[in-house]
Amino acid sequence: MGSERRKPLPFKAKMPDITNISRLLNELPACFRVTLQGKFGHILDLLSVDVQTPAITVLAQFYDPPLRSFLFQDFQLTPTLEEFDRLLGFSMKGRTPYNRIGQVPEVKMLALALCIPISDALANWKKRENLFGFWRAYLEEEAESDPFLLCKIIRSWEKVHTKGTELVKKNDATRVPYQQWVSERIKVVKLPFSIEIPLKSTSPEPVPVSLEEVEELRAMVVKLGKEKDDLQSELYKEIGKNTILKRKSNQRKELLEESRKKKRIEQDLKEKVLECLDQVDSGLGSLRDELAKAKRDGQEWKRWWDLATKQKKEVREELQAQIQELKEQLRSSEAEVVRERRLKEQAQRTSQICPKAWEEKCDEVNTNKELASYWKEQYESLKSQSMGWLNHRKHLNEILDEYECPINLLQPSVDAYRTKLANLIEFCNGVAIDLP
């Protein structure tokens, strides 16, 4: 016979190295630490807990993994959810560990889960033995058109098998009663408490009943059966009315969903039109900027044109005045030459009078020659100046021709920009009228 005392397990707790994690925690910014605390509570405070490895080693000797509990009789060491909430500062409100639907799913939810039309789901939603559901043939027909859904259904049915009239999870292991398994496990782990087996209750002795009471009970049973049938028929009627109301409600929900979809489509269309209008406004603004720039350039070219025309007119007038002055000087020079010739002839005639008079005449002739050479030089300088002014006039004409070409080039562009602007304004007015 084996010993009734448990042998200690060769178990030793070992503290992990949390130096790197603590260093990362110290480098974590305050804003991220607050965000982490809001999501997971005071979970970072566990890094600063003083863990006693000998206590963990001792507690591990009393823990049994198959039973998932400590081998103590009168108290529990496992914290509850409320204790976890208090220790970690992490609210468990609205965070249940086990979730369920809470009610029978509607046909619309099942149709969305099975990816089938709602109208087909309502048409094939049948009742059998007070239970509503889909026929297996309908689901198999739908699954044939969707191989992925068929594989999913097959995998689900592989995990379920029938035992009598109940559906349970598939388990190939030999099933033993839970009480028997716990008893055997207690013998292995040597848990010192006794198992109380309840005694079988004795059957009560029959009580004698009179015939009148039996007849009354039978009449009451018949009456209750009729009431049950009436209530059952009323229940069926109410179930039918409820089904009709649910169908109408589902139809109204579908109509509401369609109206919402139409509203969303109209809203998207309106947003697109507004976006197009914004783009048109931006394009119109750029065209306006280009038109204003073209107007400014045209005004600038026009100003240069007027300035060039004015300078050309002034140069022409100045050149004409200089030419007129040169002509007058030329006439005066010619008159002076004629006068000098006359004087020379007179001097030749008078040279025969006396040498002294001849010398005077020679001096006069030399003086006249010097005057003639001086006026000739003046004429040449005025002629060169007139040539310079003519060249300047030619240069100004070339500049005028260059300015005239861009002005003529910009003139049709201004008309084109005005035409485009008018068309764009007409298009925007048309779009604004077509908006709902």
C-alpha positions in Angstrom: 0.0 0.0 0.0 1.4 3.4 -1.0 2.2 6.2 1.3 -0.5 8.8 2.1 1.9 11.7 2.0 2.8 13.6 -1.1 6.4 13.8 -2.3 7.8 17.3 -2.9 8.3 18.2 -6.5 11.8 19.2 -7.8 10.6 22.7 -8.6 12.5 25.9 -8.2 11.3 29.4 -9.1 13.7 31.6 -11.1 13.3 35.3 -11.5 13.6 36.6 -15.1 16.0 39.4 -16.0 13.8 42.5 -16.3 16.7 45.0 -16.5 16.1 45.8 -20.2 12.4 46.1 -19.7 12.9 48.5 -16.7 15.3 50.5 -18.8 12.8 50.8 -21.6 10.1 51.8 -19.1 12.3 54.6 -17.7 12.9 55.8 -21.3 9.2 55.7 -22.1 7.7 59.3 -22.5 5.0 60.3 -20.0 2.4 60.7 -22.7 2.8 57.1 -24.0 2.9 55.9 -20.4 -0.5 57.6 -19.7 -1.9 56.0 -22.9 -0.6 52.6 -21.9 -2.1 52.9 -18.5 -5.5 53.9 -20.0 -5.6 50.8 -22.1 -4.1 48.2 -19.8 -4.3 49.7 -16.3 -1.4 49.4 -13.8 0.2 46.5 -15.6 3.6 48.2 -15.6 3.5 48.3 -11.8 4.1 44.5 -11.8 7.7 45.2 -12.7 8.3 46.8 -9.3 6.7 44.1 -7.3 9.0 42.3 -4.8 8.6 38.7 -5.8 9.5 36.1 -3.1 10.8 33.0 -5.0 10.7 30.7 -1.9 7.0 31.4 -1.4 6.3 30.7 -5.1 8.3 27.4 -4.8 6.3 26.3 -1.8 2.9 27.2 -3.4 3.9 25.3 -6.5 4.1 22.1 -4.4 0.3 22.4 -3.6 -0.9 23.2 -7.2 -2.4 20.4 -9.3 -2.6 21.2 -13.0 -5.3 18.7 -13.9 -7.6 20.0 -11.2 -6.5 23.6 -12.0 -6.5 24.6 -8.3 -4.5 24.5 -5.1 -4.9 21.5 -2.8 -6.3 23.4 0.2 -9.7 22.6 1.8 -10.9 25.8 3.4 -9.6 28.8 1.4 -8.8 29.9 -2.2 -5.6 31.6 -3.4 -6.7 32.3 -7.0 -7.7 36.0 -7.4 -11.2 36.8 -8.7 -12.0 39.2 -11.5 -12.8 41.9 -9.0 -9.5 41.4 -7.3 -7.7 41.7 -10.7 -9.7 44.9 -11.3 -8.5 46.3 -8.0 -4.9 45.2 -8.3 -4.3 46.3 -11.9 -6.6 49.3 -11.9 -8.1 47.9 -15.1 -11.9 48.2 -15.1 -13.7 45.0 -16.0 -17.0 46.8 -16.6 -18.3 45.9 -20.0 -15.4 43.4 -20.5 -16.9 40.0 -19.7 -14.7 37.0 -20.2 -17.5 35.0 -21.8 -19.5 36.5 -24.6 -22.8 35.3 -26.0 -25.5 36.6 -28.4 -28.1 36.8 -25.6 -31.0 36.2 -27.9 -32.1 34.2 -31.0 -30.4 35.7 -34.1 -32.6 37.3 -36.6 -32.9 36.2 -40.2 -31.1 39.3 -41.5 -28.1 38.6 -39.2 -28.0 34.9 -40.4 -28.3 36.1 -44.0 -25.4 38.5 -43.6 -23.3 35.8 -41.8 -24.0 33.2 -44.6 -23.6 35.8 -47.4 -27.0 35.1 -49.0 -29.7 37.6 -50.0 -32.1 38.6 -47.3 -35.2 38.0 -49.5 -34.0 34.4 -50.2 -33.3 33.9 -46.5 -36.9 35.0 -45.6 -38.4 32.8 -48.2 -36.5 29.7 -46.9 -37.0 30.4 -43.2 -39.2 27.5 -42.1 -40.7 26.1 -38.9 -40.5 22.5 -37.8 -41.4 21.2 -34.3 -41.6 24.7 -32.8 -38.1 25.5 -34.1 -37.3 28.0 -36.9 -34.4 27.5 -39.3 -33.2 26.7 -42.8 -33.7 23.4 -44.6 -30.5 21.4 -45.0 -31.1 21.0 -48.8 -31.3 24.8 -49.2 -28.0 25.3 -47.3 -26.3 22.5 -49.3 -27.6 24.0 -52.6 -26.2 27.4 -51.5 -22.9 25.8 -50.4 -22.5 24.1 -53.8 -22.3 27.6 -55.4 -19.7 28.7 -52.8 -16.9 26.2 -52.3 -15.3 28.2 -49.5 -18.6 28.1 -47.5 -19.0 24.4 -48.2 -15.5 23.7 -46.8 -16.3 25.8 -43.7 -19.5 23.9 -43.1 -17.7 20.5 -43.5 -15.1 21.5 -41.0 -17.8 22.6 -38.5 -19.7 19.3 -38.8 -16.5 17.3 -38.4 -16.2 18.8 -34.8 -19.8 17.7 -34.0 -21.3 14.2 -33.7 -24.6 12.9 -32.4 -25.1 10.9 -29.3 -28.7 9.9 -29.0 -30.8 13.0 -29.7 -28.2 15.5 -28.5 -25.4 17.3 -30.4 -22.1 17.5 -28.5 -18.5 18.3 -29.4 -16.6 15.5 -30.9 -14.1 13.7 -28.5 -12.7 10.3 -29.3 -11.4 9.7 -25.8 -13.3 7.4 -23.4 -15.8 9.5 -21.4 -15.9 8.8 -17.7 -18.1 10.6 -15.1 -16.6 13.7 -13.8 -17.2 12.7 -10.1 -15.4 9.4 -10.7 -12.5 11.2 -12.4 -12.2 13.7 -9.5 -12.3 10.8 -7.0 -9.5 9.0 -8.7 -7.5 12.2 -9.0 -7.9 12.8 -5.3 -6.5 9.4 -4.6 -3.4 10.2 -6.7 -2.8 13.7 -5.2 -3.8 12.4 -1.7 -6.3 15.2 -1.0 -7.5 14.5 2.6 -11.2 14.9 2.5 -13.9 12.2 2.4 -16.6 11.8 -0.3 -20.1 11.7 1.0 -22.3 9.4 -1.1 -26.0 10.4 -0.9 -28.3 7.7 0.3 -31.1 6.6 -2.1 -34.4 8.0 -1.1 -37.2 5.5 -0.4 -40.3 5.7 -2.6 -43.4 7.1 -0.8 -46.3 4.7 0.0 -49.3 5.0 -2.3 -52.2 7.2 -0.9 -55.7 5.8 -1.4 -58.0 8.1 -3.6 -61.8 7.8 -4.0 -63.6 7.4 -7.4 -65.2 10.9 -7.2 -61.8 12.5 -6.8 -60.5 10.5 -9.8 -63.4 11.6 -11.9 -62.9 15.2 -10.8 -59.2 14.9 -11.7 -60.0 13.4 -15.1 -62.4 16.2 -15.8 -59.9 18.7 -14.7 -57.3 17.1 -17.0 -59.7 17.2 -19.9 -60.4 20.9 -19.2 -56.8 21.7 -18.8 -56.1 19.9 -22.1 -58.7 22.0 -23.9 -57.3 25.2 -22.4 -53.9 24.0 -23.4 -55.1 23.5 -27.0 -56.8 26.9 -27.0 -53.6 28.5 -25.7 -51.5 26.6 -28.2 -53.7 27.8 -31.1 -53.6 31.4 -29.8 -49.8 31.0 -29.4 -49.6 29.8 -33.1 -51.7 32.8 -34.2 -49.5 35.2 -32.2 -46.4 33.6 -33.6 -47.8 34.0 -37.1 -48.6 37.7 -36.4 -45.2 38.2 -34.9 -43.6 36.6 -38.0 -45.6 38.9 -40.3 -44.7 41.9 -38.2 -41.0 40.8 -38.3 -41.2 40.4 -42.1 -42.8 43.9 -42.4 -40.2 45.3 -40.1 -37.4 43.7 -42.2 -38.9 45.0 -45.4 -39.1 48.5 -43.8 -35.5 48.1 -42.7 -34.5 47.2 -46.2 -36.4 50.2 -47.6 -34.8 52.4 -45.0 -31.4 50.9 -45.9 -32.1 51.6 -49.6 -33.1 55.1 -48.9 -30.0 55.6 -46.8 -27.9 54.2 -49.7 -29.6 56.6 -52.1 -29.0 59.5 -49.7 -25.3 58.5 -49.4 -25.1 58.3 -53.2 -26.7 61.7 -53.5 -24.4 63.1 -50.9 -21.3 61.6 -52.7 -22.6 63.1 -56.0 -23.1 66.4 -54.3 -19.6 66.3 -52.8 -18.2 65.4 -56.2 -20.1 68.3 -57.8 -18.8 70.7 -55.1 -15.3 69.4 -55.7 -15.7 70.0 -59.4 -17.0 73.5 -58.7 -14.0 74.1 -56.5 -11.7 72.9 -59.3 -13.5 75.1 -61.7 -13.2 78.0 -59.4 -9.5 77.4 -59.0 -9.2 77.1 -62.8 -11.2 80.3 -63.2 -9.0 82.1 -60.7 -5.9 81.0 -62.6 -7.4 82.1 -65.9 -8.3 85.5 -64.2 -4.7 85.8 -63.0 -3.4 85.0 -66.5 -5.9 87.5 -68.0 -4.8 90.2 -65.5 -1.2 89.4 -66.3 -1.9 89.6 -70.0 -3.6 93.0 -69.5 -0.7 94.3 -67.5 1.7 93.1 -70.1 -0.4 94.7 -72.8 -0.5 98.0 -70.9 3.3 97.7 -70.4 3.9 97.1 -74.2 1.5 99.9 -75.0 3.4 102.2 -72.7 6.6 101.2 -74.4 5.0 101.7 -77.8 3.8 105.2 -76.9 7.2 106.0 -75.5 8.9 104.7 -78.6 6.5 106.6 -80.9 7.1 109.8 -78.8 10.8 109.4 -79.0 10.7 108.6 -82.7 8.7 111.8 -83.2 11.1 113.9 -81.2 14.1 112.4 -83.0 12.4 113.0 -86.3 11.7 116.6 -85.4 15.3 117.1 -84.0 16.8 115.6 -87.2 14.6 117.7 -89.4 15.7 120.8 -87.4 19.4 119.8 -87.7 19.0 119.1 -91.4 17.4 122.4 -91.9 20.2 124.1 -90.0 22.8 122.2 -92.1 21.1 123.3 -95.3 21.1 126.9 -94.1 24.8 126.6 -93.2 25.5 125.0 -96.6 23.7 127.9 -98.3 25.7 130.4 -96.3 28.9 128.5 -97.1 28.1 128.6 -100.8 27.3 132.3 -100.6 30.7 132.8 -98.8 32.5 130.9 -101.5 30.8 133.0 -104.1 31.8 136.1 -102.2 35.4 134.8 -101.9 35.6 134.2 -105.6 34.4 137.7 -106.2 36.9 139.0 -103.8 39.6 137.0 -105.5 38.7 138.3 -108.9 38.6 141.8 -107.4 42.0 141.2 -105.8 43.4 140.0 -109.1 42.1 143.1 -110.7 43.5 145.3 -108.0 46.8 143.4 -107.8 47.9 145.4 -110.7 47.5 148.6 -108.7 50.2 148.2 -106.1 52.2 145.5 -104.3 51.1 146.7 -100.9 47.4 146.4 -101.8 48.3 143.0 -103.2 49.7 141.8 -99.9 46.6 143.0 -98.1 44.4 141.2 -100.6 46.5 138.0 -100.1 46.1 138.2 -96.4 42.4 138.7 -96.8 42.3 135.7 -99.1 44.2 133.5 -96.6 41.8 134.6 -93.9 38.8 133.7 -96.1 40.4 130.3 -96.8 40.8 129.7 -93.1 37.2 130.6 -92.6 36.2 128.3 -95.5 38.2 125.4 -94.0 36.6 126.1 -90.6 33.1 126.1 -92.0 33.9 123.0 -94.0 35.0 121.2 -90.8 31.8 122.4 -89.2 29.9 121.0 -92.1 31.6 117.7 -91.8 31.0 117.5 -88.1 27.3 118.4 -88.6 27.1 115.8 -91.4 28.6 113.1 -89.1 26.2 114.1 -86.3 23.3 113.8 -88.8 24.5 110.3 -89.8 24.6 109.4 -86.1 21.1 110.7 -85.6 20.0 108.7 -88.7 21.5 105.5 -87.3 19.8 106.2 -83.9 16.5 106.7 -85.8 17.0 103.4 -87.6 17.7 101.7 -84.3 14.5 103.2 -82.8 12.5 102.0 -85.8 13.9 98.5 -85.2 12.9 98.6 -81.5 9.5 99.8 -82.6 9.1 96.9 -84.9 10.1 94.5 -82.2 7.6 96.0 -79.8 4.9 96.0 -82.5 5.2 92.2 -83.0 4.5 91.2 -79.4 1.6 93.7 -79.2 0.1 92.2 -82.3 0.7 88.7 -80.9 -0.9 89.4 -77.5 -4.0 91.1 -79.0 -5.7 87.9 -80.3 -4.7 86.1 -77.0 -6.6 88.6 -75.0 -9.7 88.0 -77.1 -9.2 84.2 -76.7 -8.9 84.5 -72.9 -12.0 86.5 -72.8 -13.9 83.9 -74.9 -12.7 81.1 -72.6 -13.7 83.0 -69.5 -17.2 83.6 -70.9 -17.5 79.9 -71.8 -16.3 78.9 -68.3 -18.8 81.2 -66.6 -21.6 79.8 -68.8 -20.6 76.2 -67.8 -20.6 77.1 -64.1 -24.0 78.7 -64.4 -25.3 75.5 -66.1 -23.9 73.2 -63.4 -25.3 75.4 -60.6 -28.8 75.2 -62.2 -28.6 71.4 -62.5 -27.7 70.9 -58.9 -30.6 69.4 -56.7 
